[in-house]
Amino acid sequence: MPLTSSAIANNLIRDVWRDNLEEEFEKIRQLIQTYNYVSIDTEFPGVVARPCGEFRSQNDYTYQLLKVNVDMLKIIQLGITLADEQGKHPKGPCTWQFNFKFSLQDDMFAQDSIDLLNRSGIQFKRHEDEGIDVQDFAELLIPSGLILVDAHFVSFHSLYDFGYLLKILTNRPMPNEEEEFFDLLTMYFPTVYDIKYLMKSCKTLKGGLQETADSLEIERIGSQHQAGSDSLLTSSTFFKMRHMYFEDCIDNEKYSGRLYGLGGCLMPHSQLDNRHHGQMVNHNDPETTICA
């Protein structure tokens, strides 16, 4: 009897909470030497504020928008999928979905983003009760072999993904300037591919992750807008796109470390991925908005 899509997802995507965090990191440490293409995705509570003042350029505004929101908000999920250089995933679980501590009572969020995540199956009560503390996660991530080494990180439109990761790793607010942000990015993640940036060289590909995957005839495993499923889809999309459009070879000089949305490839705030925007909701005053 063939496995259902839900059963396949359960076999490939491992949910990580506070109680199995160390156990699952040990499995990742054992695999990362061979499976060193690391595809990531995050889920976070939207965009709740816009920066005020004068800005040197659209790039400067985009970065300050990123900074003010990452500084104010908390990550909800991180998905990590491992693959080898040929795009093959390890047998058994190849994706880890890290579920962080988050409270709808105490933490800021954009209501439309939370509504979308609720519909996608995010278990907010469990996040509050059993979620991972970001400091515990950072202590295990730093010596894991995932960062500060020659792993290849793969992402899709990932300014906010790396913003939250750098905030966790440094335990401090985002840098004030874009240049400092990219210095940190290069230090922790020496090789980064943003599929959305790569798509600039793929004339027939457009849209978000799901539309891109559909164009490449890649089937999703798991639920959209959950970080595990999205990171697994990101991994499969990258390798098929690399084969079809780049002859299985990405020019690191041209593409590595370039994130879509900064560095001359801008997207207006109104077109930001729909899971990441909305008005701020403060748990004390649902109508409050902030200009930071």
C-alpha positions as a printed Julia matrix, in Angstrom:
292×3 Matrix{Float64}:
  0.0    0.0     0.0
  1.56   3.32   -1.07
  2.32   5.87    1.61
  0.05   8.87    1.91
  1.52  12.35    1.41
  1.16  12.92    5.16
  3.11   9.76    5.94
  5.86  10.73    3.48
  6.12  14.14    5.13
  6.36  12.53    8.56
  9.18  10.28    7.33
 11.19  13.14    5.83
 10.46  16.1     8.12
 11.42  15.87   11.78
  9.67  18.26   14.19
 12.07  19.62   16.8
 10.9   20.99   20.12
 12.7   21.78   23.35
 12.78  18.16   24.53
 14.46  16.65   21.43
 16.68  19.58   20.42
 20.04  18.09   21.46
 19.19  14.66   20.02
 18.34  16.08   16.6
 21.39  18.34   16.46
 23.55  15.27   17.07
 21.99  13.66   13.96
 22.7   16.79   11.92
 26.34  16.84   13.09
 26.75  13.27   11.83
 25.35  14.12    8.39
 26.68  17.59    7.59
 30.11  16.48    6.31
 28.49  14.53    3.47
 25.25  16.49    3.07
 26.61  20.02    3.08
 23.99  21.8     0.98
 21.75  23.36    3.61
 18.4   24.73    2.43
 16.59  26.97    4.89
 13.29  28.72    5.44
 11.86  30.63    8.39
  8.41  31.53    9.58
  8.1   34.75   11.58
  5.26  37.0    12.73
  5.12  39.43    9.83
  6.22  43.01    9.29
  4.95  45.3    12.01
  6.8   48.6    11.61
  8.34  50.87    9.02
 11.44  53.02    9.59
 11.02  56.79    9.69
 13.46  59.51    8.68
 15.61  60.22    5.66
 17.32  57.43    3.76
 20.31  57.57    1.45
 18.69  55.26   -1.09
 15.96  52.67   -1.61
 18.56  50.09   -0.57
 19.07  51.91    2.71
 15.31  52.0     3.36
 14.97  48.28    2.55
 17.73  47.41    4.98
 16.34  49.63    7.75
 12.9   48.03    7.24
 14.53  44.64    7.71
 16.46  45.79   10.79
 13.57  47.41   12.65
 11.33  44.38   12.23
 13.92  41.69   12.99
 15.02  43.64   16.07
 11.44  43.85   17.37
 10.12  40.39   16.55
 10.81  36.73   17.32
 11.35  33.81   14.97
  8.62  31.14   15.04
 10.08  28.3    12.94
 13.28  27.43   11.1
 13.4   24.67    8.51
 16.72  23.05    7.55
 17.06  20.48    4.75
 20.33  18.67    4.02
 21.47  17.4     0.62
 24.75  16.38   -0.97
 26.38  18.07   -3.95
 24.21  16.07   -6.38
 21.02  17.05   -4.56
 20.48  13.67   -2.91
 18.98  13.75    0.57
 20.04  11.41    3.39
 17.91   8.34    4.0
 15.21   8.85    6.59
 14.63  12.38    7.9
 16.42  14.97    5.78
 14.56  18.03    7.07
 14.4   19.45   10.58
 11.66  21.88   11.57
 12.76  23.82   14.66
  9.83  25.23   16.63
 10.72  28.22   18.79
  9.11  29.63   21.9
  6.47  32.18   20.89
  3.46  33.57   22.73
  0.44  35.18   21.13
 -0.22  36.8    24.5
  3.19  38.36   25.05
  4.93  38.75   21.67
  4.31  41.18   18.81
  2.87  40.0    15.53
  0.99  41.03   12.41
 -2.5   39.57   12.54
 -2.7   38.54    8.89
  0.58  36.63    9.19
 -0.62  34.77   12.3
 -3.93  33.98   10.6
 -2.04  32.48    7.65
  0.23  30.44    9.91
 -2.78  29.2    11.88
 -4.4   28.0     8.65
 -1.13  26.29    7.74
 -1.16  24.24   10.92
  1.28  26.11   13.18
  0.57  24.98   16.77
  0.89  28.24   18.68
 -0.13  26.78   22.03
  2.6   24.18   21.72
  5.1   26.87   20.71
  4.3   28.68   23.94
  4.56  25.55   26.1
  7.27  23.47   24.41
  9.06  25.89   22.08
 12.86  26.08   21.81
 14.68  28.93   23.55
 16.76  30.78   20.94
 19.82  30.87   23.22
 19.74  27.08   23.62
 19.44  26.78   19.85
 22.39  29.13   19.25
 24.61  27.18   21.66
 24.03  24.03   19.63
 24.1   25.66   16.2
 27.52  27.3    16.57
 29.5   24.02   17.02
 27.18  21.97   14.78
 29.27  22.13   11.61
 26.51  24.02    9.8
 28.03  27.51   10.1
 31.46  29.14    9.95
 32.5   26.35    7.54
 32.27  25.58    3.84
 28.61  24.56    3.81
 26.43  25.85    0.99
 23.28  27.6     2.19
 20.31  27.7    -0.16
 17.32  29.98    0.35
 14.48  31.78   -1.39
 14.08  35.56   -1.01
 15.91  35.25    2.26
 16.71  38.69    3.7
 14.53  37.99    6.72
 15.67  34.37    7.05
 19.3   35.42    7.48
 18.33  38.48    9.51
 16.74  36.26   12.15
 19.59  33.74   12.04
 22.21  36.44   12.56
 20.19  37.93   15.41
 20.13  34.49   17.08
 23.82  33.81   16.49
 25.1   37.19   17.68
 22.51  37.68   20.45
 22.35  41.34   19.58
 20.33  43.7    17.36
 20.95  43.79   13.64
 23.89  45.96   12.51
 23.06  49.58   11.75
 24.44  49.42    8.22
 23.88  47.03    5.33
 27.64  46.6     4.82
 28.06  45.32    8.39
 25.17  42.91    7.83
 26.85  41.4     4.77
 30.18  41.15    6.65
 28.44  39.04    9.3
 26.59  37.03    6.67
 29.84  36.15    4.92
 31.53  35.21    8.19
 28.81  32.85    9.42
 27.59  31.64    6.0
 30.52  31.79    3.52
 28.46  30.43    0.6
 24.83  31.51    0.18
 22.56  31.07   -2.83
 19.25  32.95   -2.93
 17.06  31.26   -5.55
 15.09  34.47   -6.1
 18.34  36.22   -7.01
 19.41  33.33   -9.25
 16.09  33.68  -11.09
 17.33  36.96  -12.57
 19.24  34.7   -14.97
 16.29  32.38  -15.66
 13.94  34.16  -18.04
 11.08  31.68  -17.77
 10.95  31.53  -13.96
  8.98  34.03  -11.92
  6.93  34.47   -8.75
  7.3   32.99   -5.29
  8.64  29.63   -4.2
  5.48  27.66   -4.92
  5.04  29.14   -8.41
  8.7   28.49   -9.2
  8.46  24.9    -7.99
  5.28  24.39  -10.02
  7.05  25.68  -13.14
  9.79  23.12  -12.55
  7.19  20.37  -11.89
  8.36  19.75   -8.34
  5.82  18.31   -5.92
  5.58  19.75   -2.43
  5.86  17.44    0.55
  4.14  18.72    3.68
  2.22  21.94    4.34
  2.94  25.25    2.64
  3.96  28.05    5.02
  5.56  25.62    7.41
  9.31  26.02    7.51
 10.17  22.33    7.15
  8.12  21.79    4.01
  9.28  25.11    2.54
 12.96  24.3     3.13
 12.53  20.86    1.53
 10.85  22.45   -1.49
 13.63  25.06   -1.62
 16.22  22.28   -1.76
 14.5   20.38   -4.58
 13.86  23.59   -6.51
 17.49  24.7    -6.29
 18.95  21.48   -7.65
 16.5   21.21  -10.52
 17.01  24.87  -11.42
 20.78  24.47  -11.22
 20.59  21.52  -13.61
 18.2   23.13  -16.1
 19.53  26.69  -16.17
 23.14  26.62  -14.92
 24.48  23.32  -16.28
 24.89  22.06  -12.71
 27.43  24.76  -11.87
 26.77  28.04  -10.04
 29.29  30.85  -10.49
 30.06  31.76   -6.88
 31.71  35.02   -7.85
 28.51  36.15   -9.53
 25.84  34.65   -7.28
 27.11  33.67   -3.83
 26.24  36.05   -1.02
 23.72  38.02   -3.1
 20.34  38.32   -1.43
 17.28  39.34   -3.41
 16.02  42.68   -2.11
 19.4   44.31   -1.47
 22.4   45.16   -3.6
 20.58  46.49   -6.65
 17.81  43.89   -6.79
 14.99  45.59   -4.95
 11.43  44.6    -4.25
  8.98  47.23   -3.04
  7.55  46.63    0.43
  4.08  46.23   -1.08
  5.27  43.14   -2.94
  6.92  41.46    0.03
  5.99  37.77    0.39
  2.42  37.81    1.67
  3.22  35.73    4.75
  5.5   38.52    5.93
  3.48  41.68    5.97
  0.63  43.34    7.79
 -0.01  45.86   10.56
  1.49  45.44   13.98
 -0.7   43.97   16.7
  0.35  44.75   20.26
 -1.17  42.39   22.83
 -2.1   45.36   24.99
 -3.55  47.51   22.21
 -4.57  45.7    19.0
 -4.87  48.97   17.06
 -1.36  50.27   17.81
  1.05  50.76   14.93
  4.69  51.76   15.21
  6.9   53.94   13.08
 10.39  53.07   14.29
